[in-house]
Amino acid sequence: MALDNYYNILGVANDASADEVQKAIAERRREWTPRTGHPKLETRQLAEQTIKNLAEAESILLDRAKRNDYDQQLAAQVSAPEPTQTGPAEDRDWLQIAREYLIQGNSSQANYAAREATDQQGENPEAWYIRGLSSVQLGNDADAEFELSEAVRLNPNDASYHAELGDLYKNNGIWAKALPEYTRASQLEPDNVYYSAFVGLSEGALGNIEKAHGILKTAYEKQPDAELIRYFYGLALSDMITRAWSSYHDGTQSILSENQLNYSKEKLALIDSLQIPDIDFRNDVNEIRMNMQQAELVKFWSYEGAGMVGVGAVVALIIGLVLLGTGGGGAFVGLLLIAAAVGAVVFWVNAHRMPGWKWNWKQSSPFVRQTGLQ
């Protein structure tokens, strides 16, 4: 039995690192998990088989001993010749052949068979859909856009075609085109929480953070166990945190108020409750957490002028104590000097020891102070 080429399935090189493999598996799962609940049998079978292949790839490629053995078998594998054709080419079910190749991770063969299928059944939207899927796997995005658009044109009421076209635009960062495709898919299948989640993701990418948050919160409440939806909801929450911070001219952000800090704490607690395993997401959240810890930390942020204040205070204290012992008017002057020495130290401490957010505020311009959550 021929081995499935997991490297082709994941779209990584044969010498990809464990981290690259793990990242590719996570990306493929995000891509295919929504399709496991698709009402169309063929699409659901394709997704279920792909998820199974991903689990097998994870088991083998992330285990060094298993991967070495697998690599040796893959290198020794000789591709079997195509079965002898027993009838004319037009009698072959090219669409089914294309599906089978796609499930096996053989995108090139799937694309060839799908082209035959569209030549054979030019008005069959499913043939164009499978052809588009295989082009996506091959990285031929221009071809995929045309092919998936043909599937949509031929059957504009199939949500999966709109969603797949939306995925193509999403993967290329063309969110303005992705949003209407996901929106249409969600309208066609309002009970499909994944489609609405992708609408929320697109809204967030377009800067509509509050709207994205509302959509994704609703999706999460409907299906809290769905890892992909938790991930999208977590992205919206992390965006809400950083959008609440004040912005500098260079694009960096910082916490400049107690309101911003408390708001961030509230959203971070929600993120932590989601228990999202994605490594990149956790790294981003940890960076947010460190910024919040810095904003909450009370310490001396500068020692500028400490020496001069200290020496002046000591001198004033000594003179004050001496004058205090002389009695009369000298004692009054001495008390004033002691009070001035203590006051100078207290004033200096208050000006240099504070929470990080207050120090950030002091170092920022009036314009920056007016940005972010007030």
C-alpha positions as CSV (number, residue, x, y, z in Angstrom):
1,M,0.0,0.0,0.0
2,A,1.4,3.4,-1.0
3,L,2.4,5.8,1.7
4,D,0.6,9.1,2.0
5,N,3.0,11.9,1.6
6,Y,2.4,13.9,4.8
7,Y,4.9,16.6,3.7
8,N,2.7,17.3,0.6
9,I,-0.4,17.2,2.8
10,L,1.1,19.8,5.1
11,G,2.8,21.9,2.4
12,V,6.2,21.7,4.1
13,A,9.6,20.5,2.9
14,N,10.8,17.0,3.8
15,D,13.5,18.5,6.1
16,A,11.0,20.9,7.9
17,S,11.7,21.3,11.6
18,A,9.3,20.0,14.3
19,D,8.1,23.6,14.9
20,E,7.4,24.1,11.2
21,V,5.5,20.8,11.1
22,Q,3.5,21.6,14.2
23,K,2.6,25.1,12.8
24,A,1.5,23.6,9.5
25,I,-0.7,21.0,11.2
26,A,-2.4,23.8,13.2
27,E,-3.0,25.8,10.1
28,R,-4.4,22.9,8.2
29,R,-6.7,22.0,11.1
30,R,-8.0,25.5,11.2
31,E,-8.7,25.3,7.5
32,W,-10.4,21.9,7.5
33,T,-12.2,21.6,10.8
34,P,-15.1,23.9,9.8
35,R,-15.8,21.6,6.8
36,T,-16.3,18.5,9.0
37,G,-19.8,19.7,9.9
38,H,-20.7,20.6,6.3
39,P,-24.1,19.4,5.1
40,K,-22.7,18.2,1.8
41,L,-21.5,14.5,2.1
42,E,-18.6,14.8,-0.3
43,T,-17.1,17.9,1.4
44,R,-17.6,16.4,4.8
45,Q,-15.9,13.1,3.8
46,L,-13.0,15.1,2.3
47,A,-12.6,17.1,5.5
48,E,-12.9,14.1,7.8
49,Q,-10.3,12.2,5.9
50,T,-8.0,15.2,5.9
51,I,-8.3,15.7,9.6
52,K,-7.5,12.0,10.0
53,N,-4.4,12.4,7.8
54,L,-3.3,15.4,9.9
55,A,-3.6,13.3,13.1
56,E,-1.5,10.6,11.5
57,A,1.1,13.1,10.2
58,E,1.3,14.6,13.7
59,S,1.8,11.2,15.3
60,I,4.6,10.3,12.8
61,L,6.4,13.5,12.0
62,L,6.7,14.8,15.6
63,D,8.2,11.5,16.8
64,R,11.9,11.4,15.8
65,A,12.2,7.6,15.5
66,K,8.9,7.2,13.7
67,R,9.8,10.0,11.3
68,N,13.2,8.5,10.4
69,D,11.6,5.2,9.6
70,Y,8.8,7.0,7.6
71,D,11.4,9.0,5.6
72,Q,13.3,5.9,4.7
73,Q,10.1,4.2,3.5
74,L,9.0,7.3,1.6
75,A,12.4,7.6,-0.1
76,A,12.2,3.9,-1.2
77,Q,8.7,4.1,-2.4
78,V,8.2,3.7,-6.1
79,S,5.1,5.3,-7.5
80,A,2.8,2.6,-9.0
81,P,1.9,3.1,-12.6
82,E,-1.6,4.4,-13.5
83,P,-4.0,1.5,-13.8
84,T,-4.6,0.4,-17.4
85,Q,-7.5,2.3,-18.8
86,T,-10.2,-0.2,-19.8
87,G,-12.4,2.3,-21.6
88,P,-12.4,5.7,-23.2
89,A,-11.2,8.6,-21.1
90,E,-14.6,10.3,-21.2
91,D,-16.1,7.3,-19.4
92,R,-13.9,7.8,-16.3
93,D,-15.3,9.6,-13.3
94,W,-12.7,12.3,-13.2
95,L,-14.4,14.2,-10.4
96,Q,-14.3,11.2,-8.0
97,I,-10.7,10.5,-9.1
98,A,-9.8,14.2,-8.2
99,R,-11.5,13.8,-4.8
100,E,-9.5,10.7,-4.0
101,Y,-6.2,12.3,-5.0
102,L,-7.0,15.3,-2.9
103,I,-7.7,13.2,0.1
104,Q,-4.4,11.4,-0.4
105,G,-2.6,14.7,-0.4
106,N,-1.6,14.4,-4.1
107,S,-2.5,17.9,-5.1
108,S,-0.9,17.8,-8.6
109,Q,-2.8,14.6,-9.6
110,A,-6.0,16.0,-8.1
111,N,-5.6,19.2,-10.1
112,Y,-5.0,17.3,-13.3
113,A,-8.0,15.1,-12.7
114,A,-10.2,18.1,-11.8
115,R,-9.2,19.8,-15.0
116,E,-10.4,16.7,-16.9
117,A,-13.6,16.8,-14.8
118,T,-14.3,20.5,-15.8
119,D,-13.5,19.7,-19.4
120,Q,-15.9,16.8,-19.1
121,Q,-18.6,18.6,-17.0
122,G,-18.1,22.3,-17.6
123,E,-21.3,23.2,-15.9
124,N,-20.7,21.1,-12.8
125,P,-19.9,23.5,-9.9
126,E,-18.5,20.7,-7.8
127,A,-15.9,20.0,-10.4
128,W,-14.8,23.6,-10.4
129,Y,-14.8,23.5,-6.5
130,I,-12.5,20.5,-6.3
131,R,-10.3,22.0,-9.0
132,G,-10.1,25.2,-7.0
133,L,-9.3,23.3,-3.8
134,S,-6.4,21.5,-5.5
135,S,-5.1,24.8,-7.0
136,V,-5.1,26.3,-3.4
137,Q,-3.0,23.3,-2.2
138,L,-0.6,23.9,-5.1
139,G,-0.3,27.6,-4.3
140,N,-1.8,28.6,-7.6
141,D,-4.0,31.3,-6.1
142,A,-4.8,33.1,-9.4
143,D,-6.2,29.9,-10.8
144,A,-8.0,29.0,-7.6
145,E,-9.7,32.4,-7.6
146,F,-11.1,31.8,-11.1
147,E,-12.1,28.2,-10.4
148,L,-13.8,28.9,-7.1
149,S,-15.6,31.9,-8.6
150,E,-16.9,29.6,-11.3
151,A,-18.2,27.2,-8.7
152,V,-20.0,30.2,-7.0
153,R,-21.3,31.4,-10.4
154,L,-22.7,28.0,-11.3
155,N,-24.2,27.5,-7.8
156,P,-24.4,30.7,-5.8
157,N,-26.5,29.1,-3.1
158,D,-23.8,26.6,-1.9
159,A,-22.2,28.1,1.3
160,S,-19.0,26.0,1.0
161,Y,-18.1,27.6,-2.3
162,H,-18.4,31.1,-0.9
163,A,-16.5,30.1,2.3
164,E,-13.7,28.5,0.3
165,L,-13.3,31.6,-1.8
166,G,-13.3,33.6,1.4
167,D,-10.5,31.4,2.7
168,L,-8.5,32.1,-0.4
169,Y,-8.9,35.9,0.1
170,K,-8.2,35.5,3.8
171,N,-5.0,33.6,3.2
172,N,-3.8,36.4,1.0
173,G,-4.8,39.1,3.4
174,I,-7.5,40.5,1.1
175,W,-10.0,40.9,3.9
176,A,-12.3,43.3,2.0
177,K,-13.1,40.5,-0.4
178,A,-13.1,37.8,2.2
179,L,-15.8,39.4,4.3
180,P,-18.7,39.4,1.7
181,E,-17.9,35.8,0.8
182,Y,-18.0,34.7,4.5
183,T,-21.1,36.8,5.1
184,R,-22.9,35.1,2.2
185,A,-21.9,31.7,3.4
186,S,-23.3,32.6,6.9
187,Q,-26.5,33.9,5.4
188,L,-27.0,30.6,3.4
189,E,-26.2,28.5,6.5
190,P,-27.0,30.6,9.6
191,D,-26.7,27.6,11.9
192,N,-23.1,27.0,10.8
193,V,-21.2,28.7,13.6
194,Y,-17.9,28.5,11.8
195,Y,-19.1,30.7,8.9
196,S,-20.2,33.4,11.4
197,A,-16.9,33.1,13.2
198,F,-15.0,33.8,9.9
199,V,-17.3,36.9,9.4
200,G,-16.1,38.0,12.9
201,L,-12.5,37.3,12.0
202,S,-12.8,39.4,8.9
203,E,-14.4,42.3,10.7
204,G,-11.6,42.3,13.2
205,A,-8.9,42.3,10.4
206,L,-10.7,45.3,8.8
207,G,-10.5,47.2,12.1
208,N,-14.1,46.7,13.2
209,I,-13.0,45.3,16.6
210,E,-16.2,45.9,18.6
211,K,-18.3,44.3,15.9
212,A,-15.9,41.4,15.6
213,H,-16.0,40.9,19.3
214,G,-19.8,40.7,19.4
215,I,-19.9,38.2,16.5
216,L,-17.2,36.0,17.9
217,K,-18.5,36.1,21.5
218,T,-21.9,34.9,20.2
219,A,-20.2,32.1,18.2
220,Y,-18.2,31.0,21.2
221,E,-21.3,30.9,23.4
222,K,-23.0,28.7,20.9
223,Q,-20.0,26.3,20.5
224,P,-17.6,26.8,23.4
225,D,-15.8,23.5,22.8
226,A,-14.7,24.4,19.3
227,E,-11.0,25.1,19.4
228,L,-11.0,27.2,16.3
229,I,-13.8,29.5,17.5
230,R,-12.1,29.9,20.9
231,Y,-9.0,30.9,19.0
232,F,-10.8,33.5,16.9
233,Y,-12.6,34.8,20.0
234,G,-9.2,35.1,21.8
235,L,-7.8,37.0,18.8
236,A,-10.7,39.5,19.1
237,L,-10.1,39.9,22.9
238,S,-6.4,40.5,22.4
239,D,-7.1,43.1,19.8
240,M,-9.5,44.8,22.1
241,I,-6.8,45.0,24.8
242,T,-4.2,46.6,22.6
243,R,-6.7,48.9,20.9
244,A,-7.5,50.3,24.4
245,W,-3.9,51.3,24.9
246,S,-2.5,54.7,23.9
247,S,-0.7,55.0,20.7
248,Y,2.6,56.8,19.8
249,H,3.5,58.3,16.5
250,D,5.7,55.4,15.6
251,G,2.8,52.9,15.9
252,T,3.8,51.5,19.3
253,Q,1.4,51.3,22.2
254,S,1.5,51.6,25.9
255,I,-0.7,51.7,29.0
256,L,-1.1,55.2,30.2
257,S,-4.0,55.0,32.7
258,E,-5.5,52.8,35.4
259,N,-8.6,52.4,33.3
260,Q,-6.6,50.9,30.5
261,L,-4.9,48.6,32.9
262,N,-8.1,47.4,34.6
263,Y,-9.8,46.9,31.2
264,S,-6.8,44.9,30.0
265,K,-6.9,42.7,33.2
266,E,-10.6,42.0,32.6
267,K,-10.1,40.9,28.9
268,L,-6.9,38.9,29.8
269,A,-8.8,36.9,32.3
270,L,-11.3,36.0,29.6
271,I,-8.5,35.0,27.3
272,D,-6.9,32.8,30.0
273,S,-10.2,31.1,30.6
274,L,-10.3,30.0,26.9
275,Q,-7.2,27.9,27.3
276,I,-6.0,28.3,23.7
277,P,-3.1,26.0,22.9
278,D,-1.8,27.8,19.8
279,I,1.9,28.6,20.5
280,D,2.1,31.8,18.5
281,F,-1.1,33.1,20.2
282,R,0.2,32.3,23.6
283,N,3.5,34.1,22.8
284,D,1.5,37.2,21.8
285,V,-0.6,37.0,24.9
286,N,2.5,36.7,27.1
287,E,3.8,39.8,25.5
288,I,0.6,41.6,26.4
289,R,0.8,40.2,29.9
290,M,4.4,41.5,30.3
291,N,3.3,45.0,29.2
292,M,0.5,44.9,31.8
293,Q,2.9,43.7,34.5
294,Q,5.2,46.6,33.7
295,A,2.3,49.0,33.8
296,E,1.2,47.7,37.2
297,L,4.7,47.6,38.8
298,V,5.4,50.2,41.4
299,K,9.1,51.2,41.5
300,F,11.6,54.0,41.0
301,W,11.6,54.6,37.3
302,S,14.4,57.1,37.4
303,Y,17.0,58.3,39.8
304,E,17.6,61.6,38.1
305,G,18.4,64.3,40.7
306,A,18.6,61.9,43.6
307,G,22.1,62.9,44.6
308,M,21.4,66.6,44.6
309,V,18.1,66.1,46.5
310,G,19.8,63.8,49.0
311,V,22.7,66.0,49.7
312,G,20.5,69.1,50.0
313,A,18.2,67.3,52.3
314,V,21.0,66.0,54.6
315,V,22.5,69.5,54.8
316,A,19.2,71.1,55.5
317,L,18.4,68.4,58.1
318,I,21.8,68.9,59.9
319,I,21.5,72.7,60.0
320,G,17.9,72.4,61.1
321,L,18.8,70.2,63.9
322,V,21.6,72.5,65.0
323,L,19.2,75.5,64.9
324,L,16.5,73.6,66.7
325,G,18.9,73.3,69.7
326,T,19.5,77.1,69.9
327,G,15.9,77.8,70.9
328,G,13.9,80.9,70.1
329,G,13.7,82.1,66.6
330,G,16.5,79.9,65.5
331,A,14.5,76.8,66.6
332,F,11.6,77.9,64.3
333,V,14.0,78.3,61.4
334,G,15.4,74.9,62.2
335,L,11.9,73.3,62.1
336,L,11.3,75.0,58.7
337,L,14.6,73.5,57.3
338,I,13.8,70.0,58.6
339,A,10.3,70.2,57.1
340,A,11.7,71.4,53.8
341,A,14.3,68.5,53.8
342,V,11.6,65.9,54.4
343,G,9.2,67.6,51.9
344,A,11.9,67.6,49.2
345,V,12.6,63.9,49.7
346,V,8.8,63.1,49.7
347,F,8.3,65.2,46.6
348,W,11.2,63.5,44.8
349,V,10.0,60.0,45.7
350,N,6.5,60.8,44.5
351,A,7.9,62.1,41.2
352,H,10.0,59.0,40.6
353,R,8.4,56.1,42.3
354,M,4.9,55.1,40.9
355,P,3.1,52.5,38.9
356,G,4.5,52.0,35.4
357,W,1.3,53.3,33.7
358,K,1.7,56.6,35.5
359,W,5.3,56.9,34.5
360,N,4.4,56.2,30.9
361,W,1.8,59.0,31.2
362,K,4.4,61.4,32.5
363,Q,6.7,60.6,29.6
364,S,4.1,61.0,26.9
365,S,2.9,64.0,25.0
366,P,-0.6,65.5,25.5
367,F,-1.6,64.1,22.1
368,V,-0.6,60.5,23.1
369,R,-2.4,60.9,26.4
370,Q,-5.7,61.6,24.5
371,T,-5.5,58.3,22.6
372,G,-6.8,54.9,23.8
373,L,-9.3,54.2,26.5
374,Q,-9.9,57.3,28.7
